[in-house]
Amino acid sequence: MLKVNYLIILTILLVLLTGFENHQLKKLSDGTYKVVYKHSTLSKIKTLEITGDLFQSISTNGLPGRGKIRWINESRYSLEYENTIPDSSSLFSNILTSSSGFPVYEIYNQKADSFYFKISASGNLNIEIANGVLIRQ
């Protein structure tokens, strides 16, 4: 019985440690970031400038956007645009946003000034819309 209790405690500790893995990542700081997507066919943001909780973006079609960053935790955030969202030009993205809510950006890895991210639907974080890397300029 004692071995079973130790096994249960060890399992719980491992789950907790892997669940808090992203908390070791640094929060995005003020600055300008180049955005590179894994799939180049997506029409998305190409430059993101962060100042405090505010952002400005330029999409691949040249449209500017601005708004507020809503930090969910150290590694997850959403971009709340004042105007139309320039990164939702694809039909798939529009359908997901209307049915599942705004996109959530999650930083899952960091190497020097490169922040690897994925974009998920806020209604279901298991649905990945896109992924790529933010490179601090």
Secondary structure, 3 states (H helix, E strand, C coil): CHHHHHHHHHHHHHHHHHHCHHHHCCCCCCEEEEEEECCCCCCCEEEEEEECCEEEEEECCCCEEEEEEEECCCCEEEEEECCCCCCCCCHHHHHHHHHHCCEEEEEEEEECCEEEEEEEECCEEEEEEEEEEEEEC
